[in-house]
Amino acid sequence: MADRDPCDAIYGPGKALCTREDSGSRPGAGGEGGVTDGATVTVRELADDLIAKIKGLVAPGHTWAPERADSWVYEQFLWLGQHLAVAIFVCVVVVCGLTAWQGVPRLRQMGASTGWTLAAVAGMASVPGVVMLLNRAVSEAFTIMFSSDEATLFGAISKDMEDAADKENPLALLIIFSALVVSLAFAVLVFMTRQIGILVFVCMAPVVLASLARGGDTGAVKRWAGRLLGLMFAPFALLLVSPFVEMARGALVVDSVLLIAADALMLRMIFHGVPYFGPRIARGARSLVEARTNSPLARAVVRAGAPTVYEQENKPRGPRTVDTPGRAVNQDRGVLFAAYGIPKAERPGRLTAQSAAANRAREAADSAVRIQARNAARNTANPPANPPANP
């Protein structure tokens, strides 16, 4: 009886690996290489698999957003949103009817609520199709880019790994490939977060759009649309780092740094929405024109396009807080509750001895500046009398 090959009992990708190890083609199995060579090849294959997974997440063949409004996942939330919009509209009509003696203002409010209710119901049915079309357009764009251009970030990483495989130091390659695998795994988590976020925001659409029925309050809808667009267009952060890919040609360490930078940009767009640089760019263009030309017409045009705005803060003094993802979620929740007329429960403040001492030390400098300015203004308004001259 002939000896059976032990690899015949293995199915799937593991069979090819077993066959390669028995044939001695793997560097660490045939004695030609060492353990480091085999580990380097394994880590490189893992990096290739992660790149393939990332490309599949960036340009998926199907999306998690329902294609039509009659999808079972979206149908439940659509029913909830429509009934919620009708309930809010009925409440507004009842309030207007109870206070009908006020006349035109209440009638105008009822008409606005009617129009916004119809717009909310129409928007609930159109959201799944719009999200589906946007996601399909982004997927097709990145599919064409990945297959036709090697100047993309992942194409450059694959090419650099092939070029680096011929180098003499396998230990350095193992360390570099391991760092690259860690950054690629983080990128996979970012794209998985994006896919789940798209599903969550699409399912939230009816509940958010129903808030329009309450007098056309668009605050919650703007926040929701900004976060959803940030999720949809987050992969375009890869295009922002593409100019640096050519400069980093052949350097896997720089490729890993660029990948981490792209992941940070995508996380920013996922949690905070699409960045809006319009006013900042307009002010920069105005400063550039005013510094380069003395033409009154050009100065008048740029001043009309980017007028000077003086902002006055009415918030209490203290250090400014950065809009972190946790604060962004808390703000969005407060805006949504406000759209439905639900008061937001404020967190009670706690004053400890350390915080009181820090607040006192922080305000000491401001108090000294105010006292000095007050004394200077008093001396200017009431100058001291000239002393009498000596005889």
C-alpha positions as CSV (number, residue, x, y, z in Angstrom):
1,M,0.0,0.0,0.0
2,A,1.5,3.3,-1.1
3,D,2.1,6.0,1.5
4,R,-0.4,8.7,1.3
5,D,0.6,12.3,1.2
6,P,-0.4,13.9,4.6
7,C,-1.2,17.2,2.8
8,D,-4.2,15.4,1.1
9,A,-6.2,15.6,4.3
10,I,-5.9,19.4,4.4
11,Y,-8.3,21.6,2.4
12,G,-8.2,25.3,1.6
13,P,-5.2,27.7,1.7
14,G,-3.4,25.5,4.2
15,K,-2.9,22.8,1.6
16,A,-0.7,25.0,-0.6
17,L,1.3,26.0,2.4
18,C,1.8,22.3,3.4
19,T,2.9,21.4,-0.1
20,R,5.4,24.2,-0.3
21,E,6.9,23.2,3.1
22,D,7.2,19.5,1.9
23,S,8.8,20.5,-1.4
24,G,11.4,22.6,0.3
25,S,10.5,25.7,-1.7
26,R,9.9,27.7,1.5
27,P,13.1,29.5,2.7
28,G,12.8,28.2,6.2
29,A,12.0,24.6,5.4
30,G,14.6,23.4,2.9
31,G,17.6,24.5,4.9
32,E,18.6,27.2,2.4
33,G,17.4,30.0,4.6
34,G,16.8,30.4,8.3
35,V,13.9,31.0,10.6
36,T,14.2,34.8,9.9
37,D,13.8,34.2,6.2
38,G,10.6,32.1,6.7
39,A,9.2,34.7,9.1
40,T,9.9,37.5,6.7
41,V,8.0,35.7,3.9
42,T,5.1,34.9,6.2
43,V,4.8,38.5,7.4
44,R,5.0,39.7,3.7
45,E,2.2,37.4,2.7
46,L,0.2,38.7,5.7
47,A,0.8,42.3,4.5
48,D,-0.3,41.3,0.9
49,D,-3.5,39.8,2.3
50,L,-4.2,43.0,4.4
51,I,-3.7,45.2,1.3
52,A,-6.2,43.0,-0.6
53,K,-8.7,43.3,2.3
54,I,-8.3,47.1,2.5
55,K,-8.9,47.4,-1.3
56,G,-12.0,45.3,-0.9
57,L,-13.2,47.5,1.9
58,V,-12.4,50.8,0.0
59,A,-14.0,49.6,-3.2
60,P,-16.5,46.8,-2.1
61,G,-18.6,45.0,-4.6
62,H,-21.6,45.6,-2.4
63,T,-22.4,48.1,0.3
64,W,-24.0,47.6,3.7
65,A,-26.4,50.5,3.0
66,P,-29.8,49.2,1.6
67,E,-30.3,49.8,-2.1
68,R,-34.0,50.5,-1.9
69,A,-36.3,51.9,0.8
70,D,-38.2,48.7,0.9
71,S,-35.3,46.8,2.4
72,W,-36.3,45.1,5.7
73,V,-33.4,46.7,7.6
74,Y,-34.4,50.2,6.5
75,E,-38.2,49.5,6.4
76,Q,-38.5,49.4,10.2
77,F,-36.7,52.7,10.7
78,L,-38.7,54.2,7.8
79,W,-42.0,53.2,9.6
80,L,-40.7,54.8,12.8
81,G,-39.6,58.0,11.2
82,Q,-42.8,58.5,9.2
83,H,-45.0,57.9,12.2
84,L,-42.8,60.2,14.3
85,A,-43.0,62.9,11.8
86,V,-46.8,62.7,11.6
87,A,-47.0,62.7,15.4
88,I,-44.8,65.8,15.6
89,F,-47.0,67.4,12.9
90,V,-50.2,66.6,14.8
91,C,-48.8,68.1,18.0
92,V,-47.9,71.3,16.1
93,V,-51.4,71.5,14.6
94,V,-53.0,71.0,18.0
95,V,-50.8,73.7,19.6
96,C,-51.7,76.1,16.7
97,G,-55.4,75.2,17.1
98,L,-55.3,75.9,20.8
99,T,-53.7,79.2,20.3
100,A,-55.5,80.2,17.0
101,W,-56.5,83.5,18.5
102,Q,-52.9,84.6,17.8
103,G,-53.8,84.6,14.1
104,V,-51.2,84.8,11.3
105,P,-48.0,83.7,13.2
106,R,-49.6,80.4,14.2
107,L,-51.0,79.8,10.8
108,R,-47.6,80.5,9.3
109,Q,-46.0,78.1,11.8
110,M,-48.6,75.4,10.8
111,G,-47.9,75.9,7.1
112,A,-44.1,75.6,7.6
113,S,-44.6,72.5,9.7
114,T,-46.7,71.0,6.9
115,G,-44.1,71.7,4.3
116,W,-41.2,70.4,6.4
117,T,-43.2,67.2,7.2
118,L,-43.7,66.4,3.6
119,A,-40.0,67.1,2.9
120,A,-39.0,64.8,5.8
121,V,-41.2,62.0,4.5
122,A,-39.8,62.4,1.0
123,G,-36.2,62.5,2.3
124,M,-36.7,59.3,4.2
125,A,-37.5,57.4,1.0
126,S,-34.6,58.9,-0.9
127,V,-31.8,58.5,1.6
128,P,-31.0,54.8,0.9
129,G,-30.8,55.3,-2.9
130,V,-28.6,58.4,-2.6
131,V,-26.2,56.7,-0.2
132,M,-26.1,53.6,-2.4
133,L,-25.2,55.7,-5.5
134,L,-22.6,57.7,-3.7
135,N,-20.9,54.6,-2.3
136,R,-21.0,52.9,-5.7
137,A,-19.4,56.0,-7.3
138,V,-16.6,56.1,-4.7
139,S,-16.1,52.3,-5.0
140,E,-15.8,52.4,-8.8
141,A,-13.5,55.4,-8.7
142,F,-11.1,53.7,-6.3
143,T,-11.4,50.4,-8.2
144,I,-10.2,52.1,-11.4
145,M,-7.5,53.9,-9.5
146,F,-6.1,50.8,-7.8
147,S,-6.1,48.8,-11.1
148,S,-4.7,51.4,-13.4
149,D,-2.2,53.4,-11.4
150,E,0.8,52.2,-9.4
151,A,1.4,55.6,-7.9
152,T,-1.3,55.0,-5.2
153,L,-0.2,54.3,-1.7
154,F,-1.1,50.6,-1.6
155,G,0.4,50.1,-5.1
156,A,3.6,51.7,-3.9
157,I,3.7,49.6,-0.8
158,S,3.3,46.4,-2.8
159,K,6.1,47.5,-5.2
160,D,8.4,48.5,-2.4
161,M,7.9,45.1,-0.7
162,E,8.9,43.3,-3.9
163,D,12.0,45.4,-4.3
164,A,12.9,45.0,-0.6
165,A,12.6,41.2,-0.7
166,D,16.0,41.0,-2.5
167,K,18.0,42.7,0.2
168,E,20.6,41.0,2.3
169,N,19.5,41.7,5.8
170,P,16.5,39.5,6.6
171,L,16.2,40.7,10.2
172,A,15.8,44.4,9.2
173,L,13.2,43.3,6.6
174,L,11.3,41.3,9.3
175,I,11.1,44.4,11.6
176,I,10.0,46.7,8.7
177,F,7.4,44.3,7.5
178,S,6.1,43.8,11.0
179,A,5.7,47.6,11.5
180,L,4.0,47.7,8.1
181,V,1.6,44.9,9.0
182,V,0.6,46.8,12.2
183,S,-0.2,50.0,10.3
184,L,-2.1,48.0,7.7
185,A,-4.1,46.2,10.4
186,F,-5.0,49.7,11.9
187,A,-6.1,50.8,8.4
188,V,-8.4,47.7,8.1
189,L,-10.0,48.7,11.5
190,V,-10.5,52.2,10.2
191,F,-12.3,51.0,7.0
192,M,-14.4,48.5,9.0
193,T,-15.5,51.4,11.3
194,R,-16.4,53.3,8.1
195,Q,-18.6,50.5,6.8
196,I,-20.4,50.1,10.2
197,G,-20.8,53.9,10.5
198,I,-22.5,54.1,7.1
199,L,-25.0,51.5,8.1
200,V,-25.7,53.2,11.4
201,F,-26.2,56.6,9.9
202,V,-28.5,55.4,7.2
203,C,-30.6,53.6,9.8
204,M,-30.7,56.9,11.8
205,A,-31.9,58.9,8.8
206,P,-35.7,58.6,9.5
207,V,-35.3,59.5,13.1
208,V,-33.1,62.6,12.3
209,L,-35.2,63.7,9.3
210,A,-38.4,63.5,11.4
211,S,-37.1,66.4,13.5
212,L,-37.8,68.7,10.5
213,A,-41.5,68.5,11.2
214,R,-40.9,70.6,14.3
215,G,-40.8,74.0,12.5
216,G,-38.0,73.1,10.1
217,D,-35.2,72.7,12.7
218,T,-32.3,71.7,10.4
219,G,-29.6,71.7,13.1
220,A,-29.7,67.9,13.6
221,V,-30.0,67.2,9.9
222,K,-26.9,69.3,9.1
223,R,-24.9,67.5,11.8
224,W,-26.1,64.1,10.5
225,A,-25.4,65.0,6.9
226,G,-21.9,66.3,7.7
227,R,-21.0,63.1,9.5
228,L,-22.5,60.9,6.7
229,L,-20.6,62.7,4.0
230,G,-17.4,62.4,6.1
231,L,-18.0,58.6,6.2
232,M,-18.7,58.4,2.5
233,F,-15.7,60.4,1.3
234,A,-13.2,59.3,4.0
235,P,-11.2,57.1,1.5
236,F,-10.3,60.3,-0.4
237,A,-7.8,61.0,2.4
238,L,-5.6,58.4,0.5
239,L,-5.4,60.9,-2.4
240,L,-4.1,63.7,-0.1
241,V,-1.0,61.7,0.7
242,S,-0.5,60.5,-2.9
243,P,1.8,63.4,-3.8
244,F,4.3,62.2,-1.2
245,V,4.3,58.6,-2.5
246,E,6.7,59.3,-5.3
247,M,9.1,61.0,-2.9
248,A,9.0,57.9,-0.7
249,R,9.6,55.5,-3.5
250,G,11.5,52.5,-2.2
251,A,11.2,53.4,1.5
252,L,8.8,51.1,3.4
253,V,9.3,53.1,6.6
254,V,8.1,56.3,4.9
255,D,5.2,54.3,3.4
256,S,4.1,53.2,6.8
257,V,4.2,56.8,8.1
258,L,2.1,58.0,5.1
259,L,-0.4,55.2,5.8
260,I,-0.7,56.2,9.4
261,A,-1.2,59.9,8.3
262,A,-3.9,58.8,5.9
263,D,-5.6,56.8,8.7
264,A,-5.5,59.8,11.0
265,L,-7.2,61.9,8.2
266,M,-9.8,59.3,7.7
267,L,-10.6,59.1,11.4
268,R,-10.9,62.8,11.5
269,M,-13.4,62.7,8.6
270,I,-15.3,59.8,10.1
271,F,-15.8,61.4,13.5
272,H,-16.0,65.1,12.5
273,G,-17.3,65.1,9.0
274,V,-16.0,66.7,5.8
275,P,-13.6,69.6,6.7
276,Y,-14.8,73.0,5.5
277,F,-12.0,75.4,4.7
278,G,-14.0,78.0,2.7
279,P,-13.8,81.0,5.0
280,R,-10.2,80.4,5.8
281,I,-9.2,80.1,2.1
282,A,-11.3,83.3,1.3
283,R,-9.5,85.3,4.0
284,G,-6.1,84.0,2.8
285,A,-7.0,85.1,-0.8
286,R,-8.0,88.5,0.4
287,S,-4.8,89.0,2.4
288,L,-2.8,87.9,-0.7
289,V,-4.5,90.3,-3.0
290,E,-4.3,93.2,-0.6
291,A,-0.6,92.6,-0.1
292,R,0.2,92.3,-3.9
293,T,-1.9,95.1,-5.4
294,N,-3.0,98.7,-4.7
295,S,-5.9,98.7,-7.1
296,P,-9.0,100.0,-5.4
297,L,-11.3,97.9,-7.6
298,A,-9.5,94.7,-6.7
299,R,-9.5,95.5,-3.0
300,A,-13.2,96.3,-3.1
301,V,-13.9,93.0,-4.9
302,V,-12.0,90.8,-2.4
303,R,-13.5,92.7,0.6
304,A,-16.9,92.1,-0.8
305,G,-16.1,88.4,-1.2
306,A,-14.5,88.0,2.2
307,P,-15.8,90.7,4.5
308,T,-14.2,91.5,7.8
309,V,-16.2,89.8,10.6
310,Y,-15.7,90.8,14.2
311,E,-16.6,88.0,16.6
312,Q,-17.5,88.6,20.2
313,E,-17.3,85.7,22.6
314,N,-20.0,85.5,25.3
315,K,-18.7,82.2,26.8
316,P,-17.2,82.1,30.3
317,R,-13.5,82.6,30.6
318,G,-11.4,79.5,30.7
319,P,-9.3,77.2,28.5
320,R,-10.8,76.3,25.2
321,T,-11.7,72.6,24.7
322,V,-10.8,70.6,21.6
323,D,-13.7,68.9,19.8
324,T,-12.9,65.3,20.5
325,P,-15.0,62.4,19.1
326,G,-16.6,62.0,22.5
327,R,-17.6,65.7,22.7
328,A,-18.8,65.6,19.0
329,V,-21.1,62.7,19.8
330,N,-22.4,64.5,22.9
331,Q,-23.0,67.7,20.9
332,D,-24.8,65.8,18.1
333,R,-27.0,64.1,20.7
334,G,-27.9,67.4,22.3
335,V,-28.7,68.9,18.9
336,L,-31.0,66.0,18.1
337,F,-32.8,66.3,21.5
338,A,-33.2,70.0,21.0
339,A,-34.7,69.4,17.5
340,Y,-37.5,67.4,19.3
341,G,-37.8,69.9,22.1
342,I,-36.3,67.7,24.7
343,P,-34.1,69.6,27.2
344,K,-30.5,68.3,27.5
345,A,-29.5,67.3,31.0
346,E,-26.4,69.2,31.9
347,R,-23.7,67.5,33.8
348,P,-23.4,69.0,37.4
349,G,-20.2,70.7,37.9
350,R,-17.9,69.6,40.7
351,L,-15.4,72.1,42.3
352,T,-12.5,70.6,44.1
353,A,-9.7,72.2,46.0
354,Q,-7.3,71.6,43.2
355,S,-9.6,73.0,40.5
356,A,-10.4,76.1,42.7
357,A,-6.6,76.7,43.2
358,A,-6.0,76.3,39.5
359,N,-8.8,78.6,38.6
360,R,-7.5,81.2,41.0
361,A,-4.0,81.0,39.5
362,R,-5.3,81.1,36.0
363,E,-7.4,84.2,36.6
364,A,-4.7,86.0,38.6
365,A,-2.8,87.2,35.4
366,D,-6.1,88.5,33.9
367,S,-7.0,90.3,37.0
368,A,-3.6,92.0,37.2
369,V,-3.9,93.1,33.5
370,R,-7.4,94.5,34.1
371,I,-6.3,96.4,37.2
372,Q,-3.3,97.9,35.4
373,A,-5.5,98.9,32.4
374,R,-8.1,100.5,34.8
375,N,-5.3,102.5,36.6
376,A,-3.8,103.7,33.3
377,A,-7.3,104.8,32.1
378,R,-7.9,106.6,35.4
379,N,-4.6,108.4,35.2
380,T,-5.2,109.4,31.6
381,A,-8.6,110.9,32.4
382,N,-7.5,112.7,35.6
383,P,-3.9,113.8,35.1
384,P,-2.1,114.9,38.4
385,A,-1.9,118.7,38.9
386,N,1.5,120.3,38.1
387,P,3.5,120.9,41.3
388,P,4.3,124.6,42.1
389,A,7.6,125.9,40.9
390,N,10.3,126.5,43.5
391,P,10.9,130.2,44.2
